[in-house]
Amino acid sequence: MAAQLVVALLAFTSLSATAEPDCKELVKPLVLDSHSPIYGKWVLHVGSWDKHGLKSDLQSVHSSWVDLSPTSDSGVIALYWADRLNEDKCLQGAANITISGITSHTAFIINGHTSYHDGKYYETCSDCLLSEDTTLLPDGKSKGRYLFLFTRTGALQPSELETFKKQAECLGFLPEYHFVNTDLCPDGREKTSPAGQKTEEDDTENQPAED
């Protein structure tokens, strides 16, 4: 009887190991030959944190999107970001992401204050971007980490969300999540329509003729 129980337990353990991928399989750094697959606009769907003190900062964000684009330097990605806060106030700006191996370094200037961040990207679902963000204190030490899951549309399948939660657990994040809205801030880079622009040529045409 004891031998049968041992066999049954071993079989169950084997099945469990097959059904539940280990963290080594779930969490793989995103390695790209070029950064073009991650270029474009991404909408934040859900975030997590590893220290309770970071919770209120993330929960103040109602919606968020980023746009990644190439620069003349292959090791630098241009980032444009826009956050809608709970007070319905939009904050947005630009920054450069410096890529070093599988790690990124970014300095954000928000309301005159500079905030430094180290980041990593991990393999995730199709049309998704999984980003780990470490906020740095002035002395260079970590204030804490966030884990962000972006998608192209802001939508996410239930199975993909479950995978994200398992990845967050593997990376040492708390089992707490903040889901954001898709009521996005408008793009502050949009230019005035040509009809509303006043050109140097127009000024010349409107000047009075000389005698």
Secondary structure, DSSP 8 states (H G I E B T S, - for coil): -HHHHHHHHHHHHHHHHHHS--HHHH--B---SSSGGG-EEEEEEEEEESSGGGHHHHHTEEEEEEEEEE-SSTTEEEEEEEEEETTS-EEEEEEEEEEETTEEEEEEEETTEEEEEEEEEE--STTEEEEEEEEE-TTS-EEEEEEEEEESSS---HHHHHHHHHHHHHTT--S--EE--S-----TT----GGG---HHHHHHHS----
